[in-house]
């Protein structure tokens, strides 16, 4: 479950507030890529996983500078 995601509610990008949430989304996209039927779908899921990972890393950097 996502760190700030309210139980029982669907996950949306509006619920994503910290790096841990983005890492969770990246892991979910990577899992989808592993079971994707087509190469195009697999590539799209891996691209989204990379995107969410970059967002998580950016969130971590921002949090570090605010400490």
N, CA, C and O atoms as a Maestro MAE file, in Angstrom:
{
 s_m_m2io_version
 :::
 2.0.0
}

f_m_ct {
 s_m_title
 :::
 protein
 m_atom[268] {
  # First column is atom index #
  i_m_mmod_type
  r_m_x_coord
  r_m_y_coord
  r_m_z_coord
  i_m_residue_number
  s_m_chain_name
  s_m_pdb_residue_name
  s_m_pdb_atom_name
  i_m_atomic_number
  :::
  1 25 0.852 -1.185 0.000 1 A "UNK " " N  " 7
  2 3 0.000 0.000 0.000 1 A "UNK " " CA " 6
  3 2 0.890 1.237 0.000 1 A "UNK " " C  " 6
  4 15 1.980 1.229 0.571 1 A "UNK " " O  " 8
  5 25 0.429 2.266 -0.626 2 A "UNK " " N  " 7
  6 3 1.196 3.495 -0.709 2 A "UNK " " CA " 6
  7 2 1.203 4.191 0.659 2 A "UNK " " C  " 6
  8 15 0.238 4.103 1.418 2 A "UNK " " O  " 8
  9 25 2.275 4.862 0.948 3 A "UNK " " N  " 7
  10 3 2.472 5.461 2.261 3 A "UNK " " CA " 6
  11 2 1.343 6.399 2.668 3 A "UNK " " C  " 6
  12 15 0.868 6.336 3.802 3 A "UNK " " O  " 8
  13 25 0.912 7.259 1.769 4 A "UNK " " N  " 7
  14 3 -0.123 8.235 2.103 4 A "UNK " " CA " 6
  15 2 -1.439 7.940 1.425 4 A "UNK " " C  " 6
  16 15 -2.322 8.796 1.370 4 A "UNK " " O  " 8
  17 25 -1.575 6.758 0.918 5 A "UNK " " N  " 7
  18 3 -2.778 6.381 0.185 5 A "UNK " " CA " 6
  19 2 -3.851 5.940 1.164 5 A "UNK " " C  " 6
  20 15 -3.635 4.998 1.927 5 A "UNK " " O  " 8
  21 25 -5.010 6.602 1.161 6 A "UNK " " N  " 7
  22 3 -6.086 6.220 2.088 6 A "UNK " " CA " 6
  23 2 -6.590 4.808 1.783 6 A "UNK " " C  " 6
  24 15 -6.835 4.487 0.620 6 A "UNK " " O  " 8
  25 25 -6.749 3.965 2.793 7 A "UNK " " N  " 7
  26 3 -7.245 2.615 2.577 7 A "UNK " " CA " 6
  27 2 -8.631 2.636 1.934 7 A "UNK " " C  " 6
  28 15 -9.479 3.458 2.281 7 A "UNK " " O  " 8
  29 25 -8.842 1.726 1.000 8 A "UNK " " N  " 7
  30 3 -10.145 1.607 0.358 8 A "UNK " " CA " 6
  31 2 -10.379 2.548 -0.803 8 A "UNK " " C  " 6
  32 15 -11.400 2.434 -1.482 8 A "UNK " " O  " 8
  33 25 -9.478 3.466 -1.052 9 A "UNK " " N  " 7
  34 3 -9.620 4.390 -2.171 9 A "UNK " " CA " 6
  35 2 -8.691 3.973 -3.300 9 A "UNK " " C  " 6
  36 15 -7.599 3.470 -3.040 9 A "UNK " " O  " 8
  37 25 -9.101 4.172 -4.546 10 A "UNK " " N  " 7
  38 3 -8.225 3.816 -5.656 10 A "UNK " " CA " 6
  39 2 -6.988 4.704 -5.685 10 A "UNK " " C  " 6
  40 15 -7.044 5.875 -5.311 10 A "UNK " " O  " 8
  41 25 -5.873 4.136 -6.131 11 A "UNK " " N  " 7
  42 3 -4.639 4.895 -6.211 11 A "UNK " " CA " 6
  43 2 -4.706 5.826 -7.419 11 A "UNK " " C  " 6
  44 15 -5.027 5.397 -8.527 11 A "UNK " " O  " 8
  45 25 -4.404 7.088 -7.197 12 A "UNK " " N  " 7
  46 3 -4.314 8.055 -8.283 12 A "UNK " " CA " 6
  47 2 -3.056 8.870 -8.066 12 A "UNK " " C  " 6
  48 15 -2.496 8.878 -6.970 12 A "UNK " " O  " 8
  49 25 -2.613 9.551 -9.101 13 A "UNK " " N  " 7
  50 3 -1.431 10.391 -8.941 13 A "UNK " " CA " 6
  51 2 -1.684 11.512 -7.948 13 A "UNK " " C  " 6
  52 15 -0.735 12.056 -7.383 13 A "UNK " " O  " 8
  53 25 -2.926 11.864 -7.724 14 A "UNK " " N  " 7
  54 3 -3.246 12.878 -6.730 14 A "UNK " " CA " 6
  55 2 -2.930 12.419 -5.311 14 A "UNK " " C  " 6
  56 15 -2.758 13.243 -4.413 14 A "UNK " " O  " 8
  57 25 -2.854 11.111 -5.111 15 A "UNK " " N  " 7
  58 3 -2.536 10.562 -3.792 15 A "UNK " " CA " 6
  59 2 -1.034 10.425 -3.565 15 A "UNK " " C  " 6
  60 15 -0.608 10.124 -2.450 15 A "UNK " " O  " 8
  61 25 -0.234 10.638 -4.586 16 A "UNK " " N  " 7
  62 3 1.213 10.471 -4.489 16 A "UNK " " CA " 6
  63 2 1.814 11.735 -3.907 16 A "UNK " " C  " 6
  64 15 1.667 12.821 -4.467 16 A "UNK " " O  " 8
  65 25 2.490 11.587 -2.782 17 A "UNK " " N  " 7
  66 3 3.037 12.780 -2.139 17 A "UNK " " CA " 6
  67 2 4.507 12.679 -1.778 17 A "UNK " " C  " 6
  68 15 5.121 13.699 -1.461 17 A "UNK " " O  " 8
  69 25 5.099 11.490 -1.811 18 A "UNK " " N  " 7
  70 3 6.503 11.402 -1.427 18 A "UNK " " CA " 6
  71 2 7.246 10.384 -2.290 18 A "UNK " " C  " 6
  72 15 6.636 9.693 -3.107 18 A "UNK " " O  " 8
  73 25 8.553 10.295 -2.108 19 A "UNK " " N  " 7
  74 3 9.390 9.423 -2.927 19 A "UNK " " CA " 6
  75 2 8.967 7.967 -2.815 19 A "UNK " " C  " 6
  76 15 8.969 7.243 -3.811 19 A "UNK " " O  " 8
  77 25 8.609 7.534 -1.625 20 A "UNK " " N  " 7
  78 3 8.200 6.137 -1.436 20 A "UNK " " CA " 6
  79 2 7.003 5.786 -2.324 20 A "UNK " " C  " 6
  80 15 6.937 4.688 -2.876 20 A "UNK " " O  " 8
  81 25 6.074 6.706 -2.457 21 A "UNK " " N  " 7
  82 3 4.914 6.488 -3.314 21 A "UNK " " CA " 6
  83 2 5.336 6.303 -4.772 21 A "UNK " " C  " 6
  84 15 4.834 5.414 -5.460 21 A "UNK " " O  " 8
  85 25 6.263 7.150 -5.239 22 A "UNK " " N  " 7
  86 3 6.727 7.038 -6.622 22 A "UNK " " CA " 6
  87 2 7.495 5.735 -6.836 22 A "UNK " " C  " 6
  88 15 7.369 5.105 -7.886 22 A "UNK " " O  " 8
  89 25 8.292 5.327 -5.842 23 A "UNK " " N  " 7
  90 3 8.991 4.043 -5.970 23 A "UNK " " CA " 6
  91 2 7.993 2.890 -6.055 23 A "UNK " " C  " 6
  92 15 8.220 1.926 -6.786 23 A "UNK " " O  " 8
  93 25 6.898 2.985 -5.316 24 A "UNK " " N  " 7
  94 3 5.856 1.954 -5.371 24 A "UNK " " CA " 6
  95 2 5.219 1.920 -6.762 24 A "UNK " " C  " 6
  96 15 4.993 0.846 -7.319 24 A "UNK " " O  " 8
  97 25 4.935 3.079 -7.310 25 A "UNK " " N  " 7
  98 3 4.382 3.134 -8.669 25 A "UNK " " CA " 6
  99 2 5.370 2.545 -9.678 25 A "UNK " " C  " 6
  100 15 4.971 1.823 -10.591 25 A "UNK " " O  " 8
  101 25 6.651 2.852 -9.514 26 A "UNK " " N  " 7
  102 3 7.677 2.308 -10.412 26 A "UNK " " CA " 6
  103 2 7.706 0.789 -10.333 26 A "UNK " " C  " 6
  104 15 7.810 0.116 -11.358 26 A "UNK " " O  " 8
  105 25 7.615 0.247 -9.131 27 A "UNK " " N  " 7
  106 3 7.618 -1.209 -8.956 27 A "UNK " " CA " 6
  107 2 6.392 -1.834 -9.610 27 A "UNK " " C  " 6
  108 15 6.487 -2.903 -10.213 27 A "UNK " " O  " 8
  109 25 5.257 -1.182 -9.496 28 A "UNK " " N  " 7
  110 3 4.045 -1.702 -10.117 28 A "UNK " " CA " 6
  111 2 4.149 -1.681 -11.635 28 A "UNK " " C  " 6
  112 15 3.717 -2.624 -12.299 28 A "UNK " " O  " 8
  113 25 4.715 -0.620 -12.189 29 A "UNK " " N  " 7
  114 3 4.890 -0.545 -13.643 29 A "UNK " " CA " 6
  115 2 5.877 -1.609 -14.127 29 A "UNK " " C  " 6
  116 15 5.666 -2.219 -15.176 29 A "UNK " " O  " 8
  117 25 6.943 -1.832 -13.372 30 A "UNK " " N  " 7
  118 3 7.906 -2.863 -13.757 30 A "UNK " " CA " 6
  119 2 7.260 -4.242 -13.718 30 A "UNK " " C  " 6
  120 15 7.533 -5.078 -14.580 30 A "UNK " " O  " 8
  121 25 6.412 -4.485 -12.735 31 A "UNK " " N  " 7
  122 3 5.703 -5.765 -12.651 31 A "UNK " " CA " 6
  123 2 4.773 -5.939 -13.849 31 A "UNK " " C  " 6
  124 15 4.679 -7.030 -14.411 31 A "UNK " " O  " 8
  125 25 4.093 -4.874 -14.237 32 A "UNK " " N  " 7
  126 3 3.226 -4.932 -15.416 32 A "UNK " " CA " 6
  127 2 4.044 -5.197 -16.676 32 A "UNK " " C  " 6
  128 15 3.605 -5.932 -17.561 32 A "UNK " " O  " 8
  129 25 5.225 -4.605 -16.757 33 A "UNK " " N  " 7
  130 3 6.080 -4.806 -17.929 33 A "UNK " " CA " 6
  131 2 6.499 -6.271 -18.054 33 A "UNK " " C  " 6
  132 15 6.576 -6.809 -19.158 33 A "UNK " " O  " 8
  133 25 6.768 -6.908 -16.917 34 A "UNK " " N  " 7
  134 3 7.214 -8.309 -16.948 34 A "UNK " " CA " 6
  135 2 6.138 -9.255 -17.475 34 A "UNK " " C  " 6
  136 15 6.464 -10.320 -17.999 34 A "UNK " " O  " 8
  137 25 4.879 -8.890 -17.347 35 A "UNK " " N  " 7
  138 3 3.806 -9.774 -17.809 35 A "UNK " " CA " 6
  139 2 3.123 -9.248 -19.072 35 A "UNK " " C  " 6
  140 15 2.136 -9.822 -19.532 35 A "UNK " " O  " 8
  141 25 3.641 -8.170 -19.624 36 A "UNK " " N  " 7
  142 3 3.044 -7.580 -20.821 36 A "UNK " " CA " 6
  143 2 3.138 -8.555 -21.990 36 A "UNK " " C  " 6
  144 15 4.116 -9.290 -22.128 36 A "UNK " " O  " 8
  145 25 2.112 -8.549 -22.819 37 A "UNK " " N  " 7
  146 3 2.022 -9.476 -23.943 37 A "UNK " " CA " 6
  147 2 2.822 -8.980 -25.147 37 A "UNK " " C  " 6
  148 15 3.464 -9.777 -25.832 37 A "UNK " " O  " 8
  149 25 2.790 -7.688 -25.407 38 A "UNK " " N  " 7
  150 3 3.478 -7.157 -26.587 38 A "UNK " " CA " 6
  151 2 4.733 -6.390 -26.184 38 A "UNK " " C  " 6
  152 15 4.838 -5.891 -25.063 38 A "UNK " " O  " 8
  153 25 5.666 -6.305 -27.099 39 A "UNK " " N  " 7
  154 3 6.884 -5.537 -26.847 39 A "UNK " " CA " 6
  155 2 6.576 -4.062 -26.652 39 A "UNK " " C  " 6
  156 15 7.214 -3.395 -25.838 39 A "UNK " " O  " 8
  157 25 5.599 -3.549 -27.397 40 A "UNK " " N  " 7
  158 3 5.224 -2.143 -27.260 40 A "UNK " " CA " 6
  159 2 4.705 -1.852 -25.852 40 A "UNK " " C  " 6
  160 15 5.107 -0.871 -25.226 40 A "UNK " " O  " 8
  161 25 3.822 -2.698 -25.364 41 A "UNK " " N  " 7
  162 3 3.276 -2.525 -24.019 41 A "UNK " " CA " 6
  163 2 4.375 -2.660 -22.967 41 A "UNK " " C  " 6
  164 15 4.426 -1.888 -22.009 41 A "UNK " " O  " 8
  165 25 5.247 -3.637 -23.151 42 A "UNK " " N  " 7
  166 3 6.359 -3.845 -22.214 42 A "UNK " " CA " 6
  167 2 7.234 -2.597 -22.160 42 A "UNK " " C  " 6
  168 15 7.606 -2.137 -21.081 42 A "UNK " " O  " 8
  169 25 7.560 -2.054 -23.332 43 A "UNK " " N  " 7
  170 3 8.404 -0.861 -23.394 43 A "UNK " " CA " 6
  171 2 7.731 0.329 -22.714 43 A "UNK " " C  " 6
  172 15 8.386 1.097 -22.010 43 A "UNK " " O  " 8
  173 25 6.434 0.480 -22.922 44 A "UNK " " N  " 7
  174 3 5.709 1.587 -22.286 44 A "UNK " " CA " 6
  175 2 5.723 1.459 -20.768 44 A "UNK " " C  " 6
  176 15 5.921 2.451 -20.066 44 A "UNK " " O  " 8
  177 25 5.514 0.251 -20.256 45 A "UNK " " N  " 7
  178 3 5.522 0.060 -18.805 45 A "UNK " " CA " 6
  179 2 6.912 0.299 -18.220 45 A "UNK " " C  " 6
  180 15 7.040 0.919 -17.165 45 A "UNK " " O  " 8
  181 25 7.954 -0.187 -18.896 46 A "UNK " " N  " 7
  182 3 9.313 0.063 -18.409 46 A "UNK " " CA " 6
  183 2 9.647 1.552 -18.465 46 A "UNK " " C  " 6
  184 15 10.344 2.063 -17.588 46 A "UNK " " O  " 8
  185 25 9.158 2.248 -19.483 47 A "UNK " " N  " 7
  186 3 9.394 3.693 -19.573 47 A "UNK " " CA " 6
  187 2 8.716 4.417 -18.416 47 A "UNK " " C  " 6
  188 15 9.291 5.335 -17.830 47 A "UNK " " O  " 8
  189 25 7.502 4.006 -18.089 48 A "UNK " " N  " 7
  190 3 6.795 4.618 -16.957 48 A "UNK " " CA " 6
  191 2 7.505 4.302 -15.640 48 A "UNK " " C  " 6
  192 15 7.573 5.152 -14.753 48 A "UNK " " O  " 8
  193 25 8.030 3.093 -15.512 49 A "UNK " " N  " 7
  194 3 8.775 2.729 -14.305 49 A "UNK " " CA " 6
  195 2 9.998 3.634 -14.152 49 A "UNK " " C  " 6
  196 15 10.290 4.110 -13.055 49 A "UNK " " O  " 8
  197 25 10.702 3.866 -15.242 50 A "UNK " " N  " 7
  198 3 11.872 4.751 -15.204 50 A "UNK " " CA " 6
  199 2 11.459 6.182 -14.857 50 A "UNK " " C  " 6
  200 15 12.147 6.866 -14.099 50 A "UNK " " O  " 8
  201 25 10.346 6.624 -15.408 51 A "UNK " " N  " 7
  202 3 9.836 7.970 -15.138 51 A "UNK " " CA " 6
  203 2 9.504 8.134 -13.652 51 A "UNK " " C  " 6
  204 15 9.901 9.120 -13.030 51 A "UNK " " O  " 8
  205 25 8.784 7.175 -13.090 52 A "UNK " " N  " 7
  206 3 8.433 7.253 -11.671 52 A "UNK " " CA " 6
  207 2 9.672 7.174 -10.781 52 A "UNK " " C  " 6
  208 15 9.724 7.808 -9.726 52 A "UNK " " O  " 8
  209 25 10.660 6.403 -11.202 53 A "UNK " " N  " 7
  210 3 11.903 6.331 -10.432 53 A "UNK " " CA " 6
  211 2 12.598 7.689 -10.423 53 A "UNK " " C  " 6
  212 15 13.088 8.132 -9.384 53 A "UNK " " O  " 8
  213 25 12.640 8.347 -11.575 54 A "UNK " " N  " 7
  214 3 13.242 9.687 -11.635 54 A "UNK " " CA " 6
  215 2 12.476 10.680 -10.764 54 A "UNK " " C  " 6
  216 15 13.084 11.520 -10.100 54 A "UNK " " O  " 8
  217 25 11.156 10.590 -10.763 55 A "UNK " " N  " 7
  218 3 10.368 11.465 -9.896 55 A "UNK " " CA " 6
  219 2 10.672 11.194 -8.424 55 A "UNK " " C  " 6
  220 15 10.784 12.130 -7.632 55 A "UNK " " O  " 8
  221 25 10.805 9.932 -8.056 56 A "UNK " " N  " 7
  222 3 11.121 9.575 -6.670 56 A "UNK " " CA " 6
  223 2 12.478 10.149 -6.268 56 A "UNK " " C  " 6
  224 15 12.631 10.702 -5.179 56 A "UNK " " O  " 8
  225 25 13.457 10.011 -7.157 57 A "UNK " " N  " 7
  226 3 14.793 10.544 -6.866 57 A "UNK " " CA " 6
  227 2 14.759 12.061 -6.729 57 A "UNK " " C  " 6
  228 15 15.445 12.625 -5.876 57 A "UNK " " O  " 8
  229 25 13.970 12.717 -7.557 58 A "UNK " " N  " 7
  230 3 13.840 14.174 -7.463 58 A "UNK " " CA " 6
  231 2 13.182 14.570 -6.142 58 A "UNK " " C  " 6
  232 15 13.599 15.533 -5.498 58 A "UNK " " O  " 8
  233 25 12.154 13.825 -5.743 59 A "UNK " " N  " 7
  234 3 11.485 14.105 -4.460 59 A "UNK " " CA " 6
  235 2 12.470 13.953 -3.308 59 A "UNK " " C  " 6
  236 15 12.456 14.750 -2.370 59 A "UNK " " O  " 8
  237 25 13.331 12.926 -3.375 60 A "UNK " " N  " 7
  238 3 14.322 12.720 -2.319 60 A "UNK " " CA " 6
  239 2 15.306 13.882 -2.262 60 A "UNK " " C  " 6
  240 15 15.650 14.346 -1.175 60 A "UNK " " O  " 8
  241 25 15.756 14.352 -3.404 61 A "UNK " " N  " 7
  242 3 16.680 15.490 -3.441 61 A "UNK " " CA " 6
  243 2 16.041 16.736 -2.870 61 A "UNK " " C  " 6
  244 15 16.676 17.478 -2.120 61 A "UNK " " O  " 8
  245 25 14.782 16.972 -3.222 62 A "UNK " " N  " 7
  246 3 14.071 18.131 -2.691 62 A "UNK " " CA " 6
  247 2 13.948 18.029 -1.177 62 A "UNK " " C  " 6
  248 15 14.169 19.005 -0.460 62 A "UNK " " O  " 8
  249 25 13.591 16.836 -0.695 63 A "UNK " " N  " 7
  250 3 13.447 16.640 0.750 63 A "UNK " " CA " 6
  251 2 14.779 16.871 1.463 63 A "UNK " " C  " 6
  252 15 14.803 17.433 2.559 63 A "UNK " " O  " 8
  253 25 15.876 16.447 0.857 64 A "UNK " " N  " 7
  254 3 17.197 16.636 1.467 64 A "UNK " " CA " 6
  255 2 17.542 18.107 1.574 64 A "UNK " " C  " 6
  256 15 18.101 18.540 2.581 64 A "UNK " " O  " 8
  257 25 17.215 18.881 0.551 65 A "UNK " " N  " 7
  258 3 17.560 20.305 0.568 65 A "UNK " " CA " 6
  259 2 16.693 21.074 1.562 65 A "UNK " " C  " 6
  260 15 17.096 22.131 2.047 65 A "UNK " " O  " 8
  261 25 15.516 20.554 1.867 66 A "UNK " " N  " 7
  262 3 14.634 21.238 2.818 66 A "UNK " " CA " 6
  263 2 14.950 20.892 4.268 66 A "UNK " " C  " 6
  264 15 14.439 21.533 5.186 66 A "UNK " " O  " 8
  265 25 15.785 19.886 4.475 67 A "UNK " " N  " 7
  266 3 16.117 19.492 5.861 67 A "UNK " " CA " 6
  267 2 17.104 20.423 6.501 67 A "UNK " " C  " 6
  268 15 17.479 20.226 7.656 67 A "UNK " " O  " 8
  :::
 }
 m_bond[267] {
  # First column is bond index #
  i_m_from
  i_m_to
  i_m_order
  :::
  1 1 2 1
  2 2 3 1
  3 3 4 2
  4 3 5 1
  5 5 6 1
  6 6 7 1
  7 7 8 2
  8 7 9 1
  9 9 10 1
  10 10 11 1
  11 11 12 2
  12 11 13 1
  13 13 14 1
  14 14 15 1
  15 15 16 2
  16 15 17 1
  17 17 18 1
  18 18 19 1
  19 19 20 2
  20 19 21 1
  21 21 22 1
  22 22 23 1
  23 23 24 2
  24 23 25 1
  25 25 26 1
  26 26 27 1
  27 27 28 2
  28 27 29 1
  29 29 30 1
  30 30 31 1
  31 31 32 2
  32 31 33 1
  33 33 34 1
  34 34 35 1
  35 35 36 2
  36 35 37 1
  37 37 38 1
  38 38 39 1
  39 39 40 2
  40 39 41 1
  41 41 42 1
  42 42 43 1
  43 43 44 2
  44 43 45 1
  45 45 46 1
  46 46 47 1
  47 47 48 2
  48 47 49 1
  49 49 50 1
  50 50 51 1
  51 51 52 2
  52 51 53 1
  53 53 54 1
  54 54 55 1
  55 55 56 2
  56 55 57 1
  57 57 58 1
  58 58 59 1
  59 59 60 2
  60 59 61 1
  61 61 62 1
  62 62 63 1
  63 63 64 2
  64 63 65 1
  65 65 66 1
  66 66 67 1
  67 67 68 2
  68 67 69 1
  69 69 70 1
  70 70 71 1
  71 71 72 2
  72 71 73 1
  73 73 74 1
  74 74 75 1
  75 75 76 2
  76 75 77 1
  77 77 78 1
  78 78 79 1
  79 79 80 2
  80 79 81 1
  81 81 82 1
  82 82 83 1
  83 83 84 2
  84 83 85 1
  85 85 86 1
  86 86 87 1
  87 87 88 2
  88 87 89 1
  89 89 90 1
  90 90 91 1
  91 91 92 2
  92 91 93 1
  93 93 94 1
  94 94 95 1
  95 95 96 2
  96 95 97 1
  97 97 98 1
  98 98 99 1
  99 99 100 2
  100 99 101 1
  101 101 102 1
  102 102 103 1
  103 103 104 2
  104 103 105 1
  105 105 106 1
  106 106 107 1
  107 107 108 2
  108 107 109 1
  109 109 110 1
  110 110 111 1
  111 111 112 2
  112 111 113 1
  113 113 114 1
  114 114 115 1
  115 115 116 2
  116 115 117 1
  117 117 118 1
  118 118 119 1
  119 119 120 2
  120 119 121 1
  121 121 122 1
  122 122 123 1
  123 123 124 2
  124 123 125 1
  125 125 126 1
  126 126 127 1
  127 127 128 2
  128 127 129 1
  129 129 130 1
  130 130 131 1
  131 131 132 2
  132 131 133 1
  133 133 134 1
  134 134 135 1
  135 135 136 2
  136 135 137 1
  137 137 138 1
  138 138 139 1
  139 139 140 2
  140 139 141 1
  141 141 142 1
  142 142 143 1
  143 143 144 2
  144 143 145 1
  145 145 146 1
  146 146 147 1
  147 147 148 2
  148 147 149 1
  149 149 150 1
  150 150 151 1
  151 151 152 2
  152 151 153 1
  153 153 154 1
  154 154 155 1
  155 155 156 2
  156 155 157 1
  157 157 158 1
  158 158 159 1
  159 159 160 2
  160 159 161 1
  161 161 162 1
  162 162 163 1
  163 163 164 2
  164 163 165 1
  165 165 166 1
  166 166 167 1
  167 167 168 2
  168 167 169 1
  169 169 170 1
  170 170 171 1
  171 171 172 2
  172 171 173 1
  173 173 174 1
  174 174 175 1
  175 175 176 2
  176 175 177 1
  177 177 178 1
  178 178 179 1
  179 179 180 2
  180 179 181 1
  181 181 182 1
  182 182 183 1
  183 183 184 2
  184 183 185 1
  185 185 186 1
  186 186 187 1
  187 187 188 2
  188 187 189 1
  189 189 190 1
  190 190 191 1
  191 191 192 2
  192 191 193 1
  193 193 194 1
  194 194 195 1
  195 195 196 2
  196 195 197 1
  197 197 198 1
  198 198 199 1
  199 199 200 2
  200 199 201 1
  201 201 202 1
  202 202 203 1
  203 203 204 2
  204 203 205 1
  205 205 206 1
  206 206 207 1
  207 207 208 2
  208 207 209 1
  209 209 210 1
  210 210 211 1
  211 211 212 2
  212 211 213 1
  213 213 214 1
  214 214 215 1
  215 215 216 2
  216 215 217 1
  217 217 218 1
  218 218 219 1
  219 219 220 2
  220 219 221 1
  221 221 222 1
  222 222 223 1
  223 223 224 2
  224 223 225 1
  225 225 226 1
  226 226 227 1
  227 227 228 2
  228 227 229 1
  229 229 230 1
  230 230 231 1
  231 231 232 2
  232 231 233 1
  233 233 234 1
  234 234 235 1
  235 235 236 2
  236 235 237 1
  237 237 238 1
  238 238 239 1
  239 239 240 2
  240 239 241 1
  241 241 242 1
  242 242 243 1
  243 243 244 2
  244 243 245 1
  245 245 246 1
  246 246 247 1
  247 247 248 2
  248 247 249 1
  249 249 250 1
  250 250 251 1
  251 251 252 2
  252 251 253 1
  253 253 254 1
  254 254 255 1
  255 255 256 2
  256 255 257 1
  257 257 258 1
  258 258 259 1
  259 259 260 2
  260 259 261 1
  261 261 262 1
  262 262 263 1
  263 263 264 2
  264 263 265 1
  265 265 266 1
  266 266 267 1
  267 267 268 2
  :::
 }
}
